[in-house]
Amino acid sequence: MAVGSLGAGSGVDLESLVNKMVSAQRDDKVKLYKNTIQGYDSKLSALGSVGSAIDTFKSTVEKLNDSDLFTGRNAIVDQPDDKKVLDVSADRNSSNGSYEISVNQTAKGSRALSTPGLFSSADDVITARGGKLTFSAGDKSFTLDVPPKTTLSQLRKQINSAEDNFGVSANLVDNGEGNLFFTITSDKEGDGSSLRISNVPTPLSQLAISDSLTQDEKDALEKAPTNASGLSLDSVSTEGLSAGMSVSLNDQARDAVITVDGIQIRNDSNTFDKAVSGLSIDALALTTKPTKVDVSYDEETVKETIKSFVSSYNDLVGVLGRSAAKGSVLNGNSMIRNLQSSMTSSFMMSHSDTGKLGSVFDLGLKMGSKGTLSINEAKLDKAISQNYDELPDLFTGTGGVAGSLDKLLNSYTGRDGMNQALRDSIQKSKDNTEETLQSYEDRMTKYEASLRDKFTNLGSQLSNMKAQGNYLNSTLNNL
């Protein structure tokens, strides 16, 4: 038998003896503490799953308890998906009914086009002396400081990158027949919002301080404001007798025009959000005949919310059932039993004052033997279609199913809810047990140290006795 270091001198395995004595005192009790802590962890995990399922269910209950859910509107436009002429959305302020809408004209911005033959290259210098160009459309405008010797290409970049540009875009178009066109478009829509471009050349008195021009060029500008090619800022303006750009009749900005039930309506954009109360109408394309738009309650959203409510309720019932089943860590827990019972009672509430919908079961809901809900969708569709006005009273407020459940779940959720209170209590018990275990481990460490001290002395005495015995045997053998 191997002898531990504690009994090396005496030949007696004192090390093993100490370990066995400590183990006899420690192991069973430490195992009991650890099993208790593991049990607390299992309960905390189970309560975490329960809390998550309650929170998920509560979120669907809150949606169903919101009266705004039942005032939402849906607009259905009678048009093919691949040839849309209208986009219509309805808010809760709109009235149920049918509308006939025609798009007579769509709104657009404007375009200025340079005179044919005016420009021959993107490198044409459009101003030798520089100046200011102002772009205006309706109530929008911005101004550029154009340096001397600016080319057509440079001006295009300067326009497109201007920080205060309100929606103006410049481009160069070559028609392939030797004509280069400078185009400037504005996205500002509406009658009277066509693009206007004006310029103010740099005063000759300021040219003396310009380092970008040679003296010969400055002298030439004293005599004529144009380049050798005859170009100046007028060539990229729409104002004045020498203007090189113009906005044709077809390129002018214009209003959108629609007709709603025989009433013609104009707007400076394609979005009509004030024409019909509660409706936002986007004109996408011209129509050849009126397009029918039906506005009604958003029954589909209500139906999907009810289905989500049932699904999350069944999930919660499943979690509660598994957590409280025989052999489970929460078996017999009063909070679980009370929640299950209270939810079932809420569903059994009668709502006779609501008319034909006396309870949620009149919607096609059915409660099974295990407490879960199922839906007869055909019955649900019929009940929603025929008794829509009764739904708010059935679900919302203190007398509604969702209202009752919302109030019930408030006592189980949140920092002050029963679920969290129970978790806090279990966590406190776990913390106390862990502290007790640590204190016991500390005592066992001291106990082991005490044993080692005692057996170290014993080992020393046994070693001395062994040495004395060896000496006596040696002496006797020599006689």
C-alpha positions as CSV (number, residue, x, y, z in Angstrom):
1,M,0.0,0.0,0.0
2,A,1.4,3.4,-1.0
3,V,2.0,5.7,1.9
4,G,1.1,9.4,1.5
5,S,3.5,12.2,2.4
6,L,1.8,12.7,5.7
7,G,2.8,9.2,6.9
8,A,6.1,8.9,5.1
9,G,8.3,9.0,8.2
10,S,6.2,6.5,10.2
11,G,5.3,4.2,7.4
12,V,1.6,4.6,8.3
13,D,-0.7,6.0,5.5
14,L,-2.0,9.0,7.5
15,E,-2.7,11.0,4.3
16,S,-5.4,8.5,3.3
17,L,-6.8,8.4,6.8
18,V,-7.2,12.3,6.9
19,N,-8.9,12.3,3.4
20,K,-11.4,9.6,4.5
21,M,-12.2,11.4,7.7
22,V,-12.8,14.7,5.9
23,S,-14.8,12.9,3.2
24,A,-17.0,11.3,5.8
25,Q,-17.8,14.7,7.3
26,R,-18.1,16.7,4.1
27,D,-19.3,14.8,1.0
28,D,-22.9,13.9,1.9
29,K,-23.7,17.4,3.2
30,V,-22.0,19.2,0.3
31,K,-24.0,17.0,-2.1
32,L,-27.2,17.9,-0.3
33,Y,-26.4,21.6,-0.6
34,K,-25.5,21.3,-4.3
35,N,-28.6,19.4,-5.0
36,T,-30.7,22.1,-3.3
37,I,-28.9,24.8,-5.4
38,Q,-29.5,22.8,-8.6
39,G,-33.2,22.6,-7.6
40,Y,-33.4,26.3,-7.2
41,D,-31.7,26.8,-10.6
42,S,-34.3,24.4,-12.2
43,K,-37.1,26.4,-10.7
44,L,-35.6,29.7,-11.8
45,S,-35.2,28.4,-15.4
46,A,-38.8,27.1,-15.4
47,L,-40.1,30.4,-14.1
48,G,-38.1,32.2,-16.8
49,S,-39.9,30.2,-19.4
50,V,-43.2,30.8,-17.8
51,G,-42.5,34.6,-17.6
52,S,-41.5,34.7,-21.3
53,A,-44.7,32.9,-22.3
54,I,-46.8,35.2,-20.2
55,D,-45.1,38.3,-21.7
56,T,-45.7,37.1,-25.2
57,F,-49.3,36.3,-24.5
58,K,-49.8,39.7,-22.8
59,S,-48.5,41.5,-25.9
60,T,-51.2,39.9,-28.0
61,V,-53.8,40.6,-25.3
62,E,-52.8,44.3,-25.3
63,K,-53.3,44.5,-29.1
64,L,-56.7,42.9,-28.8
65,N,-57.6,45.2,-26.0
66,D,-56.8,48.3,-28.1
67,S,-60.0,49.8,-29.4
68,D,-58.0,51.4,-32.3
69,L,-57.6,47.9,-33.7
70,F,-61.3,47.8,-34.6
71,T,-61.4,51.3,-36.1
72,G,-58.7,50.6,-38.8
73,R,-59.7,50.8,-42.4
74,N,-58.7,49.0,-45.5
75,A,-58.8,50.3,-49.0
76,I,-59.2,47.9,-51.9
77,V,-58.5,49.2,-55.4
78,D,-60.1,47.3,-58.3
79,Q,-57.0,47.1,-60.6
80,P,-54.5,44.5,-61.7
81,D,-51.3,44.3,-59.8
82,D,-49.2,44.7,-63.0
83,K,-51.1,47.8,-64.2
84,K,-51.6,50.0,-61.1
85,V,-53.0,53.4,-61.7
86,L,-53.7,54.3,-58.1
87,D,-52.3,53.6,-54.6
88,V,-54.9,54.3,-51.9
89,S,-54.5,54.0,-48.2
90,A,-57.1,54.7,-45.5
91,D,-56.8,55.7,-41.9
92,R,-59.4,55.3,-39.1
93,N,-60.9,58.8,-40.0
94,S,-62.1,57.6,-43.4
95,S,-65.6,56.6,-44.0
96,N,-66.6,53.1,-45.2
97,G,-68.0,53.2,-48.7
98,S,-67.1,53.0,-52.4
99,Y,-65.5,55.7,-54.6
100,E,-64.9,56.0,-58.3
101,I,-61.6,57.7,-59.0
102,S,-60.1,58.7,-62.3
103,V,-56.6,60.1,-63.0
104,N,-56.9,62.8,-65.6
105,Q,-53.3,64.2,-65.4
106,T,-50.2,63.3,-63.4
107,A,-48.0,65.9,-61.9
108,K,-44.5,66.4,-63.2
109,G,-41.5,68.7,-62.8
110,S,-39.9,70.8,-65.6
111,R,-37.0,70.6,-68.0
112,A,-34.8,73.3,-69.6
113,L,-33.1,72.5,-72.8
114,S,-30.3,74.3,-74.6
115,T,-30.7,75.8,-78.1
116,P,-29.6,73.3,-80.8
117,G,-26.1,74.0,-82.1
118,L,-25.2,76.3,-79.1
119,F,-22.7,73.8,-77.6
120,S,-20.3,71.6,-79.4
121,S,-18.3,70.0,-76.6
122,A,-18.5,69.3,-72.9
123,D,-15.2,71.4,-72.6
124,D,-16.8,74.6,-74.0
125,V,-16.1,77.4,-71.6
126,I,-19.4,79.0,-70.8
127,T,-18.1,82.0,-68.9
128,A,-14.7,83.8,-69.0
129,R,-15.6,86.2,-66.2
130,G,-17.7,84.0,-63.9
131,G,-20.7,85.1,-61.9
132,K,-23.8,83.8,-60.1
133,L,-26.4,81.4,-61.4
134,T,-29.8,81.2,-59.6
135,F,-32.1,78.2,-60.1
136,S,-35.8,78.8,-59.1
137,A,-38.9,76.6,-59.2
138,G,-42.0,77.6,-57.3
139,D,-40.9,78.6,-53.7
140,K,-37.6,76.8,-54.1
141,S,-34.3,78.3,-55.2
142,F,-30.5,78.1,-54.8
143,T,-27.6,80.1,-56.2
144,L,-24.1,79.0,-57.5
145,D,-20.9,81.0,-57.6
146,V,-19.5,80.1,-61.0
147,P,-15.8,80.7,-61.3
148,P,-14.2,82.2,-64.5
149,K,-13.2,79.7,-67.2
150,T,-15.9,77.2,-66.1
151,T,-16.6,74.6,-68.7
152,L,-20.0,73.0,-69.4
153,S,-18.8,69.7,-67.8
154,Q,-17.6,71.5,-64.7
155,L,-20.9,73.4,-64.4
156,R,-22.8,70.2,-64.6
157,K,-20.9,68.7,-61.7
158,Q,-21.2,71.9,-59.7
159,I,-25.0,72.0,-60.1
160,N,-25.5,68.3,-59.2
161,S,-23.3,68.5,-56.1
162,A,-24.6,71.8,-54.7
163,E,-25.5,71.3,-51.0
164,D,-28.6,73.4,-51.2
165,N,-29.8,71.9,-54.4
166,F,-33.6,71.3,-54.0
167,G,-33.9,68.7,-56.7
168,V,-32.3,70.1,-59.9
169,S,-30.3,67.8,-62.1
170,A,-28.0,68.7,-65.0
171,N,-27.0,66.4,-67.8
172,L,-25.2,66.4,-71.2
173,V,-27.0,64.6,-74.1
174,D,-25.4,64.0,-77.5
175,N,-28.0,63.1,-80.2
176,G,-25.4,61.4,-82.4
177,E,-25.8,64.0,-85.1
178,G,-23.3,66.5,-83.9
179,N,-25.6,68.3,-81.5
180,L,-24.7,68.5,-77.9
181,F,-27.6,69.5,-75.6
182,F,-27.3,70.7,-72.0
183,T,-30.4,69.7,-70.0
184,I,-31.5,70.8,-66.6
185,T,-34.5,69.2,-64.9
186,S,-36.3,70.1,-61.7
187,D,-38.4,67.6,-59.6
188,K,-40.5,70.5,-58.2
189,E,-44.0,69.7,-59.5
190,G,-47.2,71.8,-59.9
191,D,-48.5,74.6,-62.0
192,G,-46.3,77.7,-61.8
193,S,-43.3,75.8,-60.7
194,S,-41.4,75.5,-64.0
195,L,-37.6,76.0,-63.7
196,R,-36.2,79.4,-64.1
197,I,-32.4,80.1,-64.4
198,S,-31.0,83.6,-64.2
199,N,-27.5,84.9,-63.9
200,V,-25.5,87.9,-62.7
201,P,-22.0,88.2,-64.3
202,T,-19.1,89.1,-62.1
203,P,-18.7,92.9,-62.2
204,L,-15.7,94.1,-64.2
205,S,-14.5,96.0,-61.2
206,Q,-13.8,92.7,-59.5
207,L,-11.9,91.1,-62.3
208,A,-8.7,93.0,-61.3
209,I,-8.3,90.9,-58.2
210,S,-8.9,87.6,-60.1
211,D,-5.8,85.5,-60.5
212,S,-7.4,83.0,-62.7
213,L,-7.5,85.3,-65.8
214,T,-4.5,86.6,-67.8
215,Q,-4.1,90.3,-68.4
216,D,-5.0,89.8,-72.0
217,E,-8.3,88.1,-71.0
218,K,-9.1,90.9,-68.6
219,D,-8.5,93.5,-71.2
220,A,-10.7,91.5,-73.7
221,L,-13.5,91.4,-71.1
222,E,-13.4,95.1,-70.8
223,K,-14.5,95.2,-74.4
224,A,-16.9,92.2,-74.6
225,P,-18.5,90.0,-71.9
226,T,-18.4,86.8,-74.0
227,N,-15.7,84.2,-74.8
228,A,-14.1,83.9,-78.2
229,S,-16.9,81.4,-79.1
230,G,-19.5,83.9,-78.0
231,L,-20.6,82.0,-74.9
232,S,-21.5,83.6,-71.5
233,L,-23.6,82.7,-68.5
234,D,-26.6,83.8,-70.7
235,S,-26.1,80.5,-72.6
236,V,-27.1,78.5,-69.5
237,S,-29.9,80.8,-68.5
238,T,-33.6,80.8,-69.3
239,E,-34.1,84.6,-68.6
240,G,-33.2,87.5,-70.8
241,L,-33.1,88.2,-74.6
242,S,-29.8,86.2,-75.0
243,A,-30.9,83.2,-73.0
244,G,-29.5,79.9,-74.4
245,M,-31.9,77.6,-72.6
246,S,-35.7,77.4,-72.6
247,V,-38.6,75.4,-71.1
248,S,-41.0,74.3,-73.8
249,L,-44.7,74.0,-73.3
250,N,-44.5,70.2,-73.0
251,D,-41.6,70.4,-70.5
252,Q,-43.3,72.8,-68.0
253,A,-44.2,71.7,-64.5
254,R,-47.8,70.9,-64.0
255,D,-50.4,69.8,-61.4
256,A,-51.9,66.4,-61.0
257,V,-55.7,66.2,-61.7
258,I,-58.0,63.5,-60.4
259,T,-61.8,63.1,-60.4
260,V,-63.4,61.6,-57.3
261,D,-67.1,60.7,-57.7
262,G,-67.5,63.3,-60.4
263,I,-65.6,66.1,-58.5
264,Q,-62.4,67.2,-60.2
265,I,-59.4,67.9,-57.8
266,R,-56.1,69.5,-58.6
267,N,-52.9,69.1,-56.5
268,D,-49.2,70.2,-57.0
269,S,-48.0,66.6,-56.5
270,N,-49.3,63.1,-57.3
271,T,-50.1,62.5,-53.7
272,F,-53.6,63.7,-52.7
273,D,-53.7,63.4,-48.9
274,K,-56.4,66.1,-48.3
275,A,-58.8,65.5,-51.1
276,V,-61.0,62.9,-49.3
277,S,-61.0,62.8,-45.5
278,G,-59.0,59.9,-44.2
279,L,-57.7,58.8,-47.6
280,S,-54.3,59.2,-49.2
281,I,-54.4,58.8,-53.0
282,D,-51.3,58.5,-55.1
283,A,-51.9,59.0,-58.9
284,L,-49.6,56.6,-60.7
285,A,-50.9,56.6,-64.3
286,L,-53.7,58.0,-66.5
287,T,-57.0,56.1,-66.5
288,T,-59.4,55.5,-69.4
289,K,-62.3,54.9,-67.0
290,P,-63.1,55.4,-63.4
291,T,-61.4,53.0,-60.9
292,K,-63.5,51.6,-58.1
293,V,-62.1,51.9,-54.5
294,D,-63.8,50.2,-51.6
295,V,-63.1,51.3,-48.1
296,S,-64.1,49.1,-45.2
297,Y,-63.0,48.0,-41.8
298,D,-59.7,46.2,-41.7
299,E,-61.2,42.8,-40.9
300,E,-58.2,40.9,-42.0
301,T,-55.9,42.5,-39.4
302,V,-58.5,41.9,-36.7
303,K,-58.7,38.2,-37.7
304,E,-54.9,37.8,-37.7
305,T,-54.7,39.4,-34.3
306,I,-57.3,37.0,-32.9
307,K,-55.4,34.1,-34.4
308,S,-52.2,35.3,-32.9
309,F,-54.0,35.7,-29.6
310,V,-55.2,32.1,-29.7
311,S,-51.7,30.8,-30.7
312,S,-49.9,32.6,-27.9
313,Y,-52.5,31.5,-25.4
314,N,-52.0,27.9,-26.4
315,D,-48.2,28.4,-26.1
316,L,-48.7,29.7,-22.6
317,V,-51.0,26.9,-21.6
318,G,-48.4,24.4,-22.9
319,V,-45.6,26.0,-20.9
320,L,-47.7,26.1,-17.7
321,G,-48.8,22.5,-18.2
322,R,-45.2,21.2,-18.6
323,S,-43.9,23.3,-15.7
324,A,-46.6,22.0,-13.3
325,A,-46.8,18.4,-14.5
326,K,-46.2,15.6,-12.1
327,G,-42.4,15.3,-11.4
328,S,-41.7,18.8,-12.7
329,V,-40.0,21.4,-10.6
330,L,-43.1,23.6,-10.4
331,N,-45.6,20.8,-9.7
332,G,-48.1,22.0,-7.1
333,N,-47.0,25.7,-7.4
334,S,-49.9,27.9,-6.4
335,M,-49.1,30.7,-8.8
336,I,-49.3,28.4,-11.8
337,R,-52.6,26.9,-10.6
338,N,-54.1,30.3,-9.9
339,L,-53.0,31.7,-13.3
340,Q,-54.5,28.7,-15.2
341,S,-57.8,28.9,-13.3
342,S,-58.1,32.7,-13.7
343,M,-57.5,32.6,-17.4
344,T,-60.1,29.9,-17.9
345,S,-62.6,32.0,-15.9
346,S,-61.9,35.0,-18.1
347,F,-62.8,33.1,-21.2
348,M,-66.0,31.8,-19.6
349,M,-67.2,35.4,-19.0
350,S,-70.6,36.1,-20.5
351,H,-71.1,39.2,-22.7
352,S,-74.8,39.1,-23.3
353,D,-75.1,42.9,-23.7
354,T,-73.0,42.8,-26.9
355,G,-75.8,41.3,-29.0
356,K,-75.3,38.2,-31.0
357,L,-71.7,37.7,-29.7
358,G,-72.4,36.6,-26.1
359,S,-68.8,35.2,-25.7
360,V,-65.6,34.6,-27.6
361,F,-66.9,31.1,-28.3
362,D,-69.6,32.7,-30.6
363,L,-66.6,33.6,-32.8
364,G,-65.8,30.0,-33.5
365,L,-63.3,29.5,-30.7
366,K,-63.5,26.3,-28.7
367,M,-61.7,25.2,-25.6
368,G,-60.4,21.6,-25.5
369,S,-60.1,19.2,-22.6
370,K,-56.4,20.3,-22.0
371,G,-57.4,23.9,-21.8
372,T,-56.1,24.9,-25.3
373,L,-58.1,26.8,-27.9
374,S,-59.0,26.0,-31.4
375,I,-60.6,28.1,-34.2
376,N,-63.3,27.4,-36.7
377,E,-62.1,29.9,-39.3
378,A,-65.3,29.8,-41.4
379,K,-67.3,30.7,-38.3
380,L,-64.8,33.3,-37.3
381,D,-65.0,34.9,-40.8
382,K,-68.8,35.0,-40.7
383,A,-69.0,36.4,-37.2
384,I,-66.5,39.2,-38.0
385,S,-68.3,40.0,-41.3
386,Q,-71.8,40.1,-39.8
387,N,-71.2,41.4,-36.3
388,Y,-68.1,43.6,-36.6
389,D,-69.6,46.4,-34.6
390,E,-69.9,44.1,-31.5
391,L,-66.2,43.2,-31.5
392,P,-64.9,46.2,-29.5
393,D,-67.3,45.5,-26.6
394,L,-66.5,41.8,-26.7
395,F,-62.8,42.2,-26.4
396,T,-61.9,45.6,-25.0
397,G,-62.3,47.5,-21.7
398,T,-63.1,46.1,-18.3
399,G,-66.0,44.0,-19.6
400,G,-64.1,42.5,-22.5
401,V,-62.2,39.3,-22.6
402,A,-58.9,40.9,-23.6
403,G,-59.5,43.7,-21.1
404,S,-60.1,41.2,-18.3
405,L,-57.0,39.2,-19.2
406,D,-54.9,42.3,-19.5
407,K,-55.8,43.3,-16.0
408,L,-55.1,39.7,-14.8
409,L,-51.7,39.4,-16.4
410,N,-50.6,42.8,-15.0
411,S,-50.4,41.1,-11.6
412,Y,-48.1,38.4,-12.9
413,T,-45.7,40.5,-15.1
414,G,-43.2,43.3,-14.6
415,R,-40.8,43.9,-11.7
416,D,-43.6,43.9,-9.2
417,G,-45.5,40.9,-10.6
418,M,-46.0,37.6,-8.9
419,N,-43.7,35.8,-11.3
420,Q,-40.8,38.1,-10.5
421,A,-41.6,38.1,-6.8
422,L,-41.4,34.3,-6.8
423,R,-38.2,34.3,-8.8
424,D,-36.7,36.8,-6.3
425,S,-37.7,34.6,-3.4
426,I,-36.1,31.5,-5.0
427,Q,-33.0,33.5,-5.9
428,K,-32.7,34.7,-2.3
429,S,-33.0,31.1,-1.0
430,K,-30.4,30.0,-3.6
431,D,-28.0,32.8,-2.5
432,N,-28.5,31.9,1.2
433,T,-27.8,28.2,0.4
434,E,-24.7,29.1,-1.5
435,E,-23.5,31.2,1.4
436,T,-24.2,28.4,3.8
437,L,-22.3,25.9,1.5
438,Q,-19.3,28.3,1.3
439,S,-19.3,28.6,5.1
440,Y,-19.4,24.9,5.5
441,E,-16.6,24.4,3.0
442,D,-14.5,26.9,5.0
443,R,-15.2,24.9,8.2
444,M,-14.2,21.7,6.4
445,T,-11.0,23.4,5.2
446,K,-10.2,24.3,8.8
447,Y,-11.2,20.8,10.0
448,E,-8.8,19.2,7.5
449,A,-6.0,21.6,8.6
450,S,-6.6,20.7,12.2
451,L,-6.5,16.9,11.4
452,R,-3.2,17.4,9.5
453,D,-1.7,19.2,12.4
454,K,-2.7,16.4,14.8
455,F,-1.6,13.6,12.5
456,T,1.7,15.4,11.7
457,N,2.5,15.3,15.5
458,L,1.3,11.7,15.6
459,G,3.5,10.8,12.6
460,S,6.5,12.5,14.3
461,Q,5.9,10.5,17.5
462,L,5.5,7.2,15.5
463,S,8.7,8.0,13.6
464,N,10.6,8.5,16.9
465,M,9.2,5.3,18.3
466,K,10.1,3.5,15.2
467,A,13.7,4.8,15.4
468,Q,14.0,3.9,19.1
469,G,12.7,0.4,18.3
470,N,15.2,0.0,15.5
471,Y,18.0,1.1,17.9
472,L,16.9,-1.4,20.6
473,N,16.7,-4.2,18.0
474,S,20.1,-3.3,16.8
475,T,21.6,-3.3,20.3
476,L,20.0,-6.6,21.2
477,N,21.3,-8.2,18.0
478,N,24.9,-7.1,18.9
479,L,24.9,-8.7,22.4
